[in-house]
Amino acid sequence: MMSRLDRSTSLDPPPEKTIFRIDLNEDRPIPSATASTYAPSEAGDLAMPSVLFPSMRLMLAAMLCCCFITLSISSSNLAVALICMTSCPHHGYGGDLKWKTEQEGLVLAAQNAGSLLTLVTGMWADRLNGKWMVFVALLLCCVGNLVLPLFAADSFWFAVAARIAIGASDACLMPACNSLITRWFPQSERAAAIGLISGGRQIGTLFILPTAGYLCTRKDILDGWPAIFYLSACISILVTVFWIPFGADKPAKQCCISGRERNFIESRIACESIGKRTDRSRRVPYQAMLRSRALWASMFALVCHEYPLVIMLQFLPNYMRDVLEFAPTKNGLIAALPILCLFVSKTVSSSFSSYLVTKRNMDKTVVCKAFNAIASGGLAMCIFIVPLFDKTRAVYAVVSLCGAMIFADNGMTSIAKTSQPNSNPTHLSEQEYVAICFRSNSKLREK
């Protein structure tokens, strides 16, 4: 049986699963390798976490969630704004930009082109400072949201450049987030951290779609649709103000973390050597990745899920304007319903998959395949019947879209929970950038 000291220094998660808490007993000896880095005056700090910051891991996860909320707002705002920016005679969509359909498609595709920057950021995520990569992502969101309303009337190429900046923001944030997760969260907490952080995408979309629909009709507020992008830029600035002082690349660089929590994290995941930038001997196993059937299966599943999802997410307001003929405010509200279903489905399926694995001792691969099969079949069925409904049966069309979202996220949740938390944390960012590049290429092809 392992001694008490062995249990405290083991990289395996403790038997009792308590998320975002420090389960070190106060009478447990501090490992000598870690304790030697603390001065005697810090002994009191080791015994008790900070009152203001009881769990910096939870705070970091919340801040990263806010970053994804910002990114989601910046990514989704164009879907509703575009129907108000361009001229259309239906239901008061009187935009002042005379863009052709091909130009609109190019503006929408530009964001996915910017995401291809992940080819670079994914490989260098563990060698760069994750905190400042997140800062660059937030800065790009701010710049992109300011450039588009200011210069789009001069040339639609400014809008293309602005959306490329938003895509580049995604390319910076995703690999940086993966790197931060491996440095801050023990393996037993990574699934919960990923769920909390990635939930920001749905929260941001749920916020901006109805808000953008309302602002479209308010010409007295900064001429209507430009207010959507100015609001998005203000949110980016607000999140940046909080991220700069409180964000940190690793626990050792966080000024507010207690010594006890820092000791807990370092003893569980040895974060000083995971993705260490001074380790020049580390090599990414590209050949092994290319021969990995599991990696190819994950990428194939990701592309197959993203292809229909991006059609619904980016073109849903256009569909509700041109086919269902909804008014702008109603368009924004109804477009948020499928996203709400996506968020609820993600939360429920994530908890249920964890229950099957931890409580029922089901094999993770079996759970992943089962969830993916149900998700893919349900998604295909719901999307297939959507074209059967016109504006006289708009309710059935909306219900079908909501059903598609409910099924869709079951598959993506199963992939995330069964592959990412159990991947080699040293190469997690490289695996992620390969999958994202395949996803971005699929989105560009459909434009």
PAKEMI-441230 format. One line per 3 residues: their letters; for each residue x, y, z of N, C-alpha, C. Coordinates in steps of 0.05 Angstrom, whole numbers, plus 5000, padded with zeros to 4 digits. Atoms other than C-alpha are relative to their C-alpha. Layout:
N
a = X/Y/Z/X/Y/Z/X/Y/Z | ...
***
This chain:
447
mms = 5017/4976/5000/5000/5000/5000/5018/5025/5000 | 4985/4975/5002/5025/5069/4983/4999/5015/5026 | 5000/4984/4976/5046/5113/5041/4986/5026/4995
rld = 5014/4975/5002/5013/5179/5055/5016/5020/4982 | 4984/4982/5016/5072/5216/5024/4999/4992/4971 | 5001/5009/5027/5069/5172/4962/4974/5010/4986
rst = 5025/4992/5012/4996/5189/4952/5000/5030/4993 | 5001/4971/5004/5009/5264/4957/5017/5007/4976 | 4982/4993/5022/5064/5262/4904/4993/4986/4975
sld = 5007/5015/5024/5032/5213/4856/4986/5017/4980 | 5014/4986/5021/5009/5239/4789/4972/4990/4996 | 5027/5011/5003/4947/5195/4793/4981/5016/5017
ppp = 5020/4985/4984/4883/5230/4817/4993/4985/5025 | 5007/5013/4975/4862/5216/4888/4975/4985/4998 | 5024/5017/5002/4808/5164/4901/4974/5017/5002
ekt = 5024/4983/4997/4758/5217/4924/5001/5022/4980 | 5000/4980/5021/4738/5262/4866/4986/5025/5010 | 5011/4975/4991/4729/5333/4892/5010/5021/4981
ifr = 4992/4982/5022/4730/5384/4836/5007/5028/5011 | 4991/4973/4994/4769/5449/4845/5003/5005/5030 | 4993/4996/4971/4786/5436/4919/5027/4988/5004
idl = 4973/5009/4993/4852/5423/4953/4996/4978/5021 | 5005/5022/4982/4850/5354/4985/5025/4990/5014 | 4976/5006/4985/4917/5357/5020/4994/5004/5030
ned = 5004/4997/4971/4913/5344/5095/5022/5018/5011 | 4980/4981/4989/4948/5397/5137/5023/4986/5013 | 4978/5014/4987/4989/5345/5174/5016/4983/4981
rpi = 4985/5016/5019/5013/5313/5110/5026/5014/4993 | 4975/4987/5006/5087/5326/5097/5000/5011/4971 | 4997/4987/5026/5103/5372/5039/5023/4986/4986
psa = 4978/5013/5015/5146/5337/4985/5024/5018/5000 | 4976/4984/4997/5217/5359/4993/5007/5016/4975 | 4993/4987/5025/5226/5376/4919/4984/5026/4997
tas = 5016/4976/5002/5169/5426/4923/5004/5019/5024 | 4998/4984/4976/5177/5449/4994/5026/5017/5000 | 4975/4986/5000/5249/5471/4981/4998/5027/4985
tya = 5003/4975/5015/5223/5526/4935/4987/5022/5016 | 5014/4981/4984/5185/5561/4991/5018/5009/5024 | 4986/4990/4977/5216/5605/5044/4985/4993/5025
pse = 5013/5006/4975/5202/5592/5118/4977/5019/5006 | 5021/4981/4994/5159/5655/5120/4974/4993/4986 | 5024/5007/5015/5111/5623/5071/4986/4976/5011
agd = 5012/5024/4989/5093/5565/5116/4970/5004/5006 | 5028/4994/4994/5029/5599/5138/4983/5000/4975 | 5014/5000/5026/5009/5609/5065/4995/4972/4990
lam = 5004/5027/5009/5019/5535/5052/4977/4987/5015 | 5020/5013/4984/4971/5517/5108/4972/5008/4993 | 5027/4990/5004/4912/5559/5086/4998/5015/4973
psv = 5003/4985/5024/4887/5583/5018/4992/5029/5005 | 5008/4972/4997/4874/5657/5006/4970/5002/5004 | 5029/4996/4995/4807/5683/5031/4987/5011/4975
lfp = 5011/4987/5024/4797/5725/4968/5000/4981/4976 | 4998/5018/5023/4819/5670/4920/5002/4971/5011 | 4998/5027/4989/4801/5602/4951/5008/4979/4980
smr = 4992/5019/5020/4811/5566/4885/5007/5015/4974 | 4992/4985/5024/4851/5600/4830/4995/4983/4975 | 5007/5016/5023/4838/5540/4785/4972/5006/4991
lml = 5028/4994/5007/4764/5554/4788/4998/5028/4988 | 5001/4973/5011/4777/5628/4776/5012/5001/4972 | 4988/5001/5026/4822/5613/4717/4980/4988/4980
aam = 5020/5012/5018/4769/5568/4687/4977/5019/4994 | 5021/4980/5005/4717/5623/4696/5009/5021/4981 | 4990/4979/5018/4762/5674/4662/5003/4990/4972
lcc = 4998/5012/5027/4776/5627/4604/4972/4997/4988 | 5027/5001/5010/4701/5616/4599/4991/5027/4990 | 5006/4973/5009/4693/5692/4594/5014/5006/4973
cfi = 4986/4996/5025/4746/5692/4539/4985/4986/4977 | 5015/5014/5021/4706/5640/4500/4973/5014/4995 | 5024/4984/5004/4643/5681/4512/5005/5023/4981
tls = 4992/4978/5018/4679/5740/4480/5004/4991/4972 | 4995/5011/5027/4702/5698/4422/4974/4992/4986 | 5026/5008/5011/4633/5669/4412/4983/5024/4991
iss = 5014/4976/5007/4602/5738/4412/5011/5012/4974 | 4987/4989/5024/4652/5762/4361/4996/4983/4975 | 5004/5018/5022/4642/5700/4318/4971/5000/4990
snl = 5028/5004/5006/4566/5699/4320/4986/5027/4993 | 5015/4974/5004/4549/5774/4316/4995/5005/4970 | 5004/4994/5028/4558/5776/4240/4976/4986/4988
ava = 5022/5015/5011/4505/5723/4229/4974/5016/4999 | 5024/4984/4999/4450/5770/4252/5005/5028/4988 | 4994/4973/5010/4484/5836/4234/4999/5001/4969
lic = 4999/5000/5029/4493/5815/4162/4973/5003/4987 | 5027/4997/5012/4418/5811/4149/4990/5028/5003 | 5008/4972/4997/4412/5883/4173/5019/5019/4985
mts = 4980/4984/5014/4475/5908/4138/4993/5002/4970 | 5005/5001/5029/4454/5887/4068/4970/5006/4994 | 5027/4992/5008/4392/5911/4031/4983/4976/4994
cph = 5019/5022/5005/4331/5864/4032/4972/5012/5005 | 5027/4988/4997/4257/5884/4022/4983/4987/5021 | 5018/5014/4982/4228/5833/4071/5002/5011/5028
hgy = 5003/4995/4971/4204/5855/4140/5019/5021/5011 | 4984/4978/4989/4245/5919/4147/5029/4995/5000 | 4972/5004/5002/4313/5891/4130/5012/5019/4980
ggd = 4991/4979/5018/4335/5956/4099/5028/5008/5004 | 4972/4993/4997/4411/5954/4100/5010/5019/4979 | 4989/4979/5018/4455/6006/4067/5024/4989/4984
lkw = 4977/5012/5014/4509/5958/4040/4989/4984/4976 | 5009/5014/5025/4499/5934/3968/5020/4978/4993 | 4983/5023/5005/4537/5869/3974/4986/4979/4984
kte = 5010/5023/5014/4527/5811/3926/5001/4976/5018 | 5001/5024/4984/4512/5742/3952/5028/4987/5002 | 4973/5011/4999/4583/5720/3933/5017/5015/5020
qeg = 4984/4984/4982/4612/5777/3973/4992/4993/5029 | 5008/5008/4973/4570/5758/4034/5012/4974/5008 | 4988/5026/4994/4595/5687/4029/5030/5002/5006
lvl = 4971/4996/4995/4667/5711/4025/5005/5012/5027 | 4997/4989/4974/4658/5753/4087/4996/4979/5022 | 5005/5021/4980/4629/5694/4125/5023/4979/5000
aaq = 4978/5019/5002/4685/5648/4100/5026/5011/5011 | 4974/4988/4992/4740/5697/4120/5008/4991/5028 | 4994/5008/4972/4734/5678/4194/5012/4972/5000
nag = 4989/5027/5000/4747/5605/4178/5028/4999/4987 | 4973/4997/5012/4807/5625/4135/5019/5009/5022 | 4983/4992/4978/4835/5661/4196/5006/4978/5020
sll = 4996/5022/4982/4826/5599/4237/5023/4981/4992 | 4978/5017/5009/4878/5564/4194/5027/5008/5011 | 4976/4992/4986/4930/5604/4232/5007/4980/5022
tlv = 4995/5021/4980/4923/5546/4281/5023/4982/4992 | 4977/5015/5009/4975/5511/4238/5026/5009/5014 | 4976/4989/4987/5026/5557/4271/4996/5000/5030
tgm = 5004/4997/4972/4996/5571/4339/4998/4974/5014 | 5003/5026/4987/4980/5498/4353/5027/4987/5006 | 4974/5012/4996/5052/5477/4344/5016/5015/5021
wad = 4984/4984/4982/5079/5533/4387/4986/5008/5026 | 5016/4992/4976/5026/5537/4442/5015/4995/5025 | 4986/5007/4975/5069/5502/4494/5027/5014/5002
rln = 4975/4985/4999/5131/5543/4475/4996/5030/5004 | 5007/4972/4996/5096/5610/4480/4986/5003/5026 | 5013/4994/4975/5066/5644/4540/4970/4999/4996
gkw = 5029/5003/5004/4993/5622/4545/4984/5025/5008 | 5014/4975/4991/4972/5685/4582/5000/5020/4978 | 4999/4979/5020/4996/5731/4527/4988/4991/4973
mvf = 5015/5010/5024/4968/5686/4472/4970/5006/5003 | 5028/4993/4995/4900/5695/4504/4996/5030/4997 | 5002/4971/5003/4913/5770/4508/4999/5008/4970
val = 5000/4995/5029/4929/5771/4433/4973/4993/4988 | 5026/5008/5010/4864/5734/4420/4979/5020/5006 | 5019/4979/4992/4824/5785/4459/5004/5026/4985
llc = 4994/4976/5015/4860/5842/4424/4990/4998/4971 | 5010/5004/5027/4844/5813/4356/4970/5002/4998 | 5029/4998/4999/4771/5807/4375/4992/5030/5001
cvg = 5006/4972/4997/4770/5880/4395/5005/5015/4974 | 4993/4987/5024/4805/5904/4332/4981/4993/4977 | 5018/5009/5021/4762/5862/4286/4972/5012/5002
nlv = 5026/4989/4996/4698/5887/4317/4999/5030/4995 | 4999/4972/5004/4720/5959/4311/5004/5007/4970 | 4994/4994/5028/4746/5956/4239/4975/4996/4983
lpl = 5022/5007/5018/4684/5925/4208/4979/5022/4997 | 5020/4979/5003/4632/5979/4224/5011/5027/4990 | 4988/4974/5008/4681/6036/4212/5007/5001/4971
faa = 4990/4999/5028/4706/6015/4143/4985/4982/4981 | 5014/5018/5018/4657/5964/4115/4986/5015/4977 | 5013/4984/5021/4621/6019/4076/5019/5008/4977
dsf = 4981/4992/5021/4685/6037/4039/5006/4977/4981 | 4994/5024/5016/4700/5966/4016/4994/4975/5016 | 5006/5024/4985/4676/5897/4034/5026/4985/5008
wfa = 4975/5013/4993/4750/5876/4036/5008/5007/5029 | 4994/4994/4972/4756/5913/4103/4984/4981/5018 | 5016/5020/4985/4700/5867/4128/5014/4973/5000
vaa = 4986/5026/5002/4739/5807/4102/5024/5000/5019 | 4976/4999/4982/4802/5830/4139/4991/4999/5029 | 5009/5000/4972/4762/5842/4203/4992/4972/5008
ria = 5008/5028/4993/4733/5771/4200/5024/4981/5001 | 4975/5016/4998/4802/5742/4187/5012/5004/5027 | 4989/4994/4974/4824/5776/4251/4985/4984/5021
iga = 5016/5016/4981/4766/5742/4288/5008/4971/4999 | 4991/5027/5003/4787/5675/4260/5028/4995/5012 | 4974/5002/4988/4859/5688/4280/4999/5000/5031
sda = 5004/5001/4971/4834/5702/4350/4993/4973/5010 | 5007/5028/4993/4803/5633/4352/5024/4982/4999 | 4975/5016/5003/4869/5604/4328/5019/5004/5023
clm = 4983/4995/4977/4905/5637/4386/4988/4989/5026 | 5012/5007/4974/4855/5622/4441/4998/4970/5004 | 5004/5029/4996/4842/5548/4429/5026/4986/5009
pac = 4975/5013/4990/4915/5523/4433/5010/5010/5027 | 4991/4989/4974/4931/5571/4490/4983/4988/5023 | 5017/5011/4980/4871/5545/4528/5008/4971/5007
nsl = 4991/5027/4995/4893/5473/4519/5026/4998/5016 | 4974/4999/4985/4963/5490/4543/4995/5008/5029 | 5006/4991/4972/4935/5526/4605/4986/4978/5015
itr = 5014/5022/4987/4890/5467/4621/5020/4979/5010 | 4980/5020/4991/4949/5419/4623/5018/5010/5022 | 4983/4989/4979/4988/5466/4668/4986/5005/5026
wfp = 5015/4991/4976/4933/5484/4717/4983/4978/5012 | 5020/5019/4990/4886/5424/4724/5011/4972/5000 | 4993/5029/5000/4901/5353/4747/4981/4985/4981
qse = 5015/5016/5020/4875/5298/4702/4971/4996/5009 | 5027/5005/4990/4815/5285/4747/4981/5024/4997 | 5016/4975/5002/4792/5358/4738/4998/5010/4971
raa = 4999/4988/5027/4805/5368/4664/4974/4998/4986 | 5026/5002/5013/4738/5342/4640/4981/5021/5009 | 5018/4979/4989/4701/5389/4687/5009/5027/4990
aig = 4990/4974/5009/4747/5447/4667/4993/5004/4971 | 5007/4997/5028/4736/5434/4593/4971/5006/4996 | 5029/4995/5002/4661/5431/4603/4993/5029/5008
lis = 5005/4973/4991/4661/5497/4642/5010/5021/4980 | 4988/4981/5017/4708/5533/4595/4986/5001/4972 | 5012/5001/5027/4678/5510/4529/4970/5008/5000
ggr = 5027/4991/4998/4608/5527/4554/4997/5029/4993 | 5000/4972/5007/4627/5599/4541/4991/5005/4971 | 5008/4996/5028/4615/5589/4466/4970/5002/4998
qig = 5029/4999/5002/4541/5574/4476/4989/5024/5015 | 5009/4977/4985/4533/5628/4529/5002/5026/4983 | 4996/4976/5016/4562/5681/4483/4981/5002/4977
tlf = 5019/5000/5023/4519/5660/4424/4972/5006/5010 | 5027/4995/4989/4456/5659/4468/4996/5029/5007 | 5002/4972/4994/4472/5730/4489/4998/5018/4976
ilp = 4998/4980/5022/4489/5762/4423/4978/4997/4979 | 5021/5002/5021/4435/5733/4377/4976/5016/5006 | 5024/4983/4995/4374/5764/4411/5008/5029/5003
tag = 4991/4973/4997/4414/5826/4429/5005/5013/4973 | 4996/4989/5027/4436/5836/4357/4974/5004/4985 | 5025/4997/5013/4366/5825/4332/4985/5025/5010
ylc = 5012/4975/4989/4342/5881/4378/5014/5025/4990 | 4985/4976/5008/4398/5929/4360/4996/5005/4970 | 5004/4996/5028/4384/5918/4286/4977/5019/4995
trk = 5024/4983/5004/4317/5954/4294/5003/5027/5013 | 4996/4974/4986/4345/6011/4336/5019/5018/4985 | 4983/4982/5015/4371/6061/4286/5010/5023/5016
dil = 4992/4977/4983/4375/6112/4342/5024/4993/5017 | 4976/5008/4984/4431/6072/4376/5022/4994/4981 | 4976/5003/5017/4494/6083/4335/4992/4989/4972
dgw = 5009/5008/5027/4455/6072/4270/4993/4971/4998 | 5010/5027/5002/4431/6003/4288/5022/4979/5000 | 4981/5023/5001/4477/5946/4264/5028/5007/5009
pai = 4973/4996/4989/4544/5981/4280/5001/4997/5030 | 5000/5003/4971/4523/5980/4353/5006/4972/5008 | 4995/5028/4993/4527/5904/4351/5030/4995/5002
fyl = 4970/5004/5000/4602/5906/4335/5013/5017/5022 | 4989/4983/4979/4616/5964/4383/4996/4987/5027 | 5005/5014/4975/4583/5925/4439/5019/4976/5003
sac = 4981/5022/5000/4625/5864/4421/5028/5009/5007 | 4974/4990/4994/4688/5906/4423/5003/5008/5029 | 5000/4992/4971/4670/5935/4492/5002/4975/5018
isi = 4998/5025/4984/4661/5864/4519/5028/4989/4999 | 4972/5009/5002/4729/5845/4492/5019/5016/5018 | 4983/4983/4983/4761/5904/4527/4996/4994/5029
lvt = 5006/5006/4972/4726/5888/4592/5013/4974/5010 | 4988/5025/4992/4749/5816/4593/5031/5003/5001 | 4971/4995/5000/4820/5839/4575/5010/5013/5025
vfw = 4993/4985/4975/4821/5886/4635/5003/4981/5023 | 4999/5019/4979/4808/5827/4681/5022/4979/4995 | 4981/5021/5006/4853/5778/4645/5029/5008/5005
ipf = 4972/4992/4998/4917/5818/4646/5011/4997/5029 | 4989/5003/4973/4925/5822/4722/4997/4972/5013 | 5006/5025/4986/4895/5754/4741/5007/4975/4984
gad = 4992/5023/5016/4914/5709/4683/5029/4993/5004 | 4972/5009/4996/4978/5668/4688/5005/4975/4983 | 4992/5022/5016/5015/5619/4645/5001/4974/5015
kpa = 4999/5023/4983/5024/5571/4703/4998/5009/5029 | 5004/4992/4972/5012/5570/4779/5023/5016/5012 | 4977/4987/4988/5083/5593/4795/5001/5030/4993
kqc = 5000/4972/5008/5069/5659/4759/4975/5015/5008 | 5025/4988/4991/5002/5673/4791/5005/5013/5028 | 4993/4985/4976/5010/5727/4845/4980/4995/5022
cis = 5021/5003/4980/4944/5712/4881/4996/4972/5010 | 5005/5028/4992/4949/5637/4888/5014/4994/5026 | 4988/5008/4975/4962/5607/4956/5021/4980/4996
gre = 4979/5020/5002/5024/5566/4967/4989/4972/5002 | 5011/5027/4997/4981/5508/4988/4988/4990/4974 | 5011/5008/5026/4943/5507/4922/5021/4996/4979
rnf = 4978/5003/5019/5006/5517/4883/5014/4973/5004 | 4987/5025/4993/5038/5458/4919/4982/4976/4991 | 5019/5021/5008/4975/5416/4906/5002/4995/4970
ies = 5000/5003/5029/4976/5430/4831/5026/4988/4990 | 4973/5009/5009/5051/5419/4822/5005/4971/5007 | 4996/5028/4992/5050/5354/4861/4982/4981/4984
ria = 5018/5018/5016/4992/5327/4818/5008/4998/4971 | 4996/5001/5029/5013/5345/4748/5029/5008/4992 | 4973/4993/5006/5086/5368/4753/5001/5020/4977
ces = 5004/4981/5022/5068/5429/4712/5025/5014/4990 | 4976/4987/5009/5139/5456/4710/5014/4985/4978 | 4987/5015/5021/5159/5401/4662/4981/4993/4977
igk = 5019/5004/5022/5095/5394/4620/5002/5023/4981 | 4999/4979/5020/5105/5432/4556/5021/5021/5007 | 4980/4980/4992/5168/5465/4584/5013/5012/4976
rtd = 4990/4986/5024/5192/5517/4535/5030/4997/4997 | 4971/5004/5003/5265/5504/4551/5008/4972/4993 | 4994/5028/5007/5259/5430/4535/5001/4998/4969
rsr = 4996/5001/5029/5288/5429/4464/5000/4972/4990 | 5000/5028/5009/5290/5353/4462/4973/4989/4994 | 5027/5010/5004/5215/5347/4459/4993/5001/4970
rvp = 5008/5002/5028/5189/5324/4391/4971/4991/4999 | 5028/5008/5005/5118/5320/4367/5000/4975/4983 | 5000/5025/5016/5104/5249/4343/4981/5001/4977
yqa = 5018/4996/5023/5074/5269/4276/4995/4973/4986 | 5004/5025/5014/5085/5200/4245/4981/4982/5015 | 5019/5015/4984/5050/5166/4303/4972/5011/4998
mlr = 5026/4988/5003/4994/5216/4298/4986/4994/4974 | 5011/5006/5026/4985/5204/4224/4991/4971/4997 | 5007/5029/5001/4982/5129/4236/4979/4993/5020
sra = 5019/5005/4979/4934/5136/4294/4971/4999/4989 | 5028/5002/5010/4865/5110/4274/4981/5015/5018 | 5017/4985/4982/4835/5141/4336/5000/5030/4993
lwa = 4998/4972/5007/4860/5210/4316/4985/5006/4974 | 5015/4996/5025/4834/5203/4245/4970/4997/5004 | 5029/5004/4995/4767/5178/4271/4989/5025/5014
smf = 5009/4976/4986/4763/5239/4317/4997/5023/4981 | 5001/4979/5020/4779/5286/4260/4976/4997/4981 | 5022/5005/5018/4729/5253/4214/4973/5006/5013
alv = 5024/4994/4986/4675/5257/4267/4996/5030/5004 | 5002/4971/4996/4692/5330/4281/4991/5014/4975 | 5007/4988/5026/4687/5349/4207/4971/4994/4994
che = 5027/5008/5007/4622/5311/4198/4980/5015/5018 | 5017/4985/4983/4592/5347/4258/5000/5030/4994 | 4997/4971/5004/4619/5416/4242/4987/5008/4973
ypl = 5010/4992/5026/4597/5415/4169/4970/5008/5001 | 5028/4991/4998/4521/5416/4184/4996/5022/5021 | 5004/4980/4978/4530/5456/4248/5007/5028/4991
vim = 4992/4973/5009/4566/5514/4214/4979/5011/4981 | 5021/4991/5018/4510/5517/4162/4978/5012/5017 | 5022/4990/4984/4458/5525/4217/5009/5025/5016
lqf = 4992/4978/4983/4499/5572/4261/5004/5026/4985 | 4993/4976/5015/4523/5619/4207/4978/5009/4981 | 5021/4993/5020/4464/5617/4160/4972/4998/5012
lpn = 5026/5002/4988/4407/5607/4209/4984/5026/4999 | 5015/4975/5003/4388/5682/4211/4992/5005/4971 | 5007/4997/5028/4390/5684/4135/4976/4982/4992
ymr = 5022/5019/5005/4344/5623/4132/4974/5010/5011 | 5025/4990/4987/4295/5654/4180/4990/5026/4987 | 5009/4976/5015/4295/5719/4140/4989/4993/4973
dvl = 5008/5005/5027/4290/5690/4070/4978/4979/4996 | 5019/5022/5003/4249/5627/4081/4977/5003/5019 | 5022/4998/4981/4210/5636/4145/4989/5028/5002
efa = 5008/4972/5001/4206/5712/4136/4994/5011/5028 | 5003/4988/4973/4216/5731/4209/5010/5028/5000 | 4991/4973/4996/4223/5803/4230/5027/5000/5015
ptk = 4973/5001/4988/4293/5824/4256/5000/4992/5030 | 5000/5006/4971/4276/5822/4331/4992/4971/5005 | 5008/5028/4998/4239/5756/4324/5021/4981/4990
ngl = 4979/5016/5011/4295/5729/4282/5022/4994/5020 | 4979/5003/4980/4347/5741/4336/4991/4982/5023 | 5010/5016/4977/4303/5710/4391/4997/4971/4992
iaa = 5005/5028/5008/4283/5648/4352/5027/4986/4993 | 4975/5011/5007/4354/5638/4326/5016/4991/5025 | 4987/5007/4975/4377/5633/4399/4989/4973/5011
lpi = 5011/5024/4989/4331/5574/4413/5016/4975/4994 | 4983/5023/5005/4373/5521/4377/5026/5001/5016 | 4975/4998/4984/4435/5548/4413/4994/4992/5029
lcl = 5007/5008/4973/4399/5541/4479/4997/4970/5003 | 5002/5029/5000/4382/5469/4462/5028/4987/4999 | 4973/5010/5002/4455/5458/4444/5014/5001/5027
fvs = 4987/4996/4974/4478/5485/4512/4988/4980/5020 | 5013/5019/4982/4427/5443/4551/5009/4971/4994 | 4992/5027/5008/4444/5381/4511/5029/4994/5008
ktv = 4972/5003/4993/4518/5392/4523/5003/4994/5030 | 4998/5003/4971/4509/5398/4599/4989/4973/5008 | 5012/5026/4992/4463/5337/4605/5017/4977/4990
sss = 4985/5022/5011/4503/5292/4558/5027/4997/5013 | 4974/5001/4986/4568/5311/4592/4998/4986/5027 | 5004/5012/4974/4542/5292/4660/4992/4970/4997
fss = 5009/5027/5004/4509/5229/4634/5023/4982/4991 | 4977/5016/5008/4572/5205/4599/5019/4995/5023 | 4983/5003/4977/4612/5217/4662/4988/4979/5019
ylv = 5014/5020/4983/4560/5177/4701/5004/4972/4990 | 4997/5027/5012/4565/5118/4653/5028/4989/5004 | 4972/5008/4998/4641/5117/4657/5008/4995/5029
tkr = 4991/5001/4973/4651/5130/4731/4983/4982/5018 | 5018/5015/4982/4590/5098/4763/4993/4972/4989 | 5008/5025/5012/4572/5043/4714/5024/4985/4988
nmd = 4975/5012/5009/4645/5028/4695/4999/4991/4971 | 5001/5006/5028/4629/5028/4621/5026/5009/4986 | 4975/4993/5014/4687/5030/4572/4996/5027/4986
ktv = 5002/4973/5011/4701/5101/4548/4996/4999/4969 | 5003/5002/5029/4708/5079/4476/4971/4992/4992 | 5027/5008/5005/4640/5045/4478/4981/5024/5003
vck = 5017/4977/4996/4608/5107/4507/5003/5021/4978 | 4995/4980/5021/4641/5152/4455/4986/4991/4974 | 5012/5010/5025/4618/5108/4397/4970/5001/5001
afn = 5029/5000/4997/4547/5101/4424/4989/5029/4998 | 5010/4972/5001/4539/5176/4435/5003/5011/4972 | 4996/4990/5027/4568/5191/4367/4980/4989/4980
aia = 5019/5012/5018/4523/5142/4331/4972/5012/5003 | 5026/4988/4995/4460/5170/4364/5000/5029/4990 | 4998/4972/5008/4484/5242/4352/4999/5003/4970
sgg = 4999/4997/5030/4500/5232/4278/4974/4992/4987 | 5026/5008/5012/4436/5194/4263/4978/5020/5005 | 5020/4980/4994/4392/5244/4299/5004/5026/4986
lam = 4994/4975/5015/4428/5304/4268/4992/4998/4971 | 5007/5003/5028/4420/5276/4198/4970/5000/4996 | 5029/5002/5003/4346/5260/4208/4987/5028/5003
cif = 5013/4974/4996/4329/5329/4235/5006/5020/4978 | 4992/4982/5021/4368/5367/4182/4985/4992/4974 | 5013/5009/5024/4337/5324/4127/4971/5010/4997
ivp = 5028/4993/5002/4266/5344/4144/4996/5031/5001 | 5003/4971/4999/4279/5419/4152/4991/5012/4974 | 5009/4988/5026/4272/5435/4077/4970/4994/4993
lfd = 5028/5007/5006/4202/5404/4079/4980/5021/5010 | 5018/4981/4988/4174/5463/4118/5005/5028/4988 | 4998/4973/5010/4159/5533/4091/4990/5019/5022
ktr = 5007/4980/4979/4137/5597/4127/4973/4994/5013 | 5026/5007/4988/4067/5569/4138/5003/4979/5022 | 4995/5021/4979/4097/5513/4181/5027/5006/5013
avy = 4975/4992/4988/4153/5553/4213/5006/4987/5027 | 4996/5013/4974/4141/5521/4281/5014/4973/4997 | 4988/5027/5005/4159/5452/4254/5029/5003/4992
avv = 4972/4996/5008/4222/5480/4222/5017/5007/5024 | 4984/4993/4977/4245/5511/4287/5004/4976/5019 | 4998/5024/4983/4230/5447/4326/5020/4981/4988
slc = 4981/5018/5013/4270/5407/4275/5029/5010/5004 | 4974/4989/4995/4329/5455/4282/5009/4997/5029 | 4994/5004/4971/4326/5451/4358/5008/4970/5004
gam = 4994/5028/4997/4325/5375/4353/5027/4993/4988 | 4974/5005/5012/4386/5376/4307/5022/5008/5020 | 4980/4991/4980/4424/5416/4360/5002/4982/5024
ifa = 5000/5019/4977/4403/5369/4416/5016/4975/4993 | 4985/5023/5008/4430/5310/4378/5029/5006/4995 | 4973/4994/5009/4492/5345/4351/5020/5001/5022
dng = 4979/4996/4979/4526/5363/4416/5005/4975/5016 | 4995/5025/4986/4519/5292/4445/5026/4988/4989 | 4976/5012/5012/4572/5269/4395/5025/5016/5007
mts = 4976/4984/4994/4619/5328/4406/5008/4998/5029 | 4994/5003/4972/4614/5320/4481/5015/4974/5005 | 4987/5026/4995/4632/5247/4478/5029/5000/4990
iak = 4973/4998/5010/4693/5262/4435/5018/5015/5019 | 4984/4983/4983/4717/5317/4481/5007/4986/5026 | 4996/5011/4973/4708/5278/4546/5016/4974/4999
tsq = 4986/5026/5001/4737/5212/4521/5027/5002/4986 | 4974/4998/5013/4796/5238/4480/5017/5022/5012 | 4983/4978/4991/4821/5306/4504/5010/4995/5028
pns = 4989/5003/4973/4826/5292/4579/5019/4977/5003 | 4983/5023/4997/4862/5227/4566/5022/5000/4979 | 4978/4998/5018/4908/5250/4511/5026/5007/5015
npt = 4975/4992/4988/4981/5260/4525/5000/5030/5003 | 5003/4971/4997/4979/5330/4555/5022/5015/4987 | 4978/4986/5013/5047/5347/4525/4993/5007/4971
hls = 5006/4997/5028/5019/5340/4455/4971/5007/4994 | 5028/4995/5003/4947/5361/4467/4995/5023/4980 | 5004/4978/5018/4955/5427/4430/5005/4993/4971
eqe = 4995/5009/5027/4985/5394/4369/4977/4984/4989 | 5023/5016/5009/4928/5344/4365/4976/5018/4994 | 5023/4982/5004/4878/5400/4372/5003/5016/4974
yva = 4998/4983/5023/4907/5443/4317/4996/4984/4974 | 5005/5017/5024/4906/5385/4267/4970/4997/4996 | 5029/5003/5003/4832/5374/4281/4986/5026/4992
icf = 5012/4974/5006/4815/5448/4278/5006/5008/4971 | 4993/4993/5028/4851/5456/4211/4982/4984/4981 | 5019/5016/5016/4809/5399/4182/4972/5012/5001
rsn = 5026/4988/4997/4747/5432/4210/4998/5026/4984 | 5001/4974/5014/4765/5501/4181/4999/4995/4970 | 5001/5006/5029/4778/5471/4112/4972/4991/4991
skl = 5027/5009/5007/4710/5438/4113/4981/5024/4998 | 5017/4976/5000/4677/5505/4129/5006/5017/4975 | 4993/4984/5024/4715/5541/4073/4989/4988/4975
rek = 5010/5013/5024/4694/5489/4022/4971/5005/4996 | 5029/4997/5003/4620/5498/4037/4992/5028/4992 | 5007/4972/5007/4623/5574/4025/4999/5002/4969
***
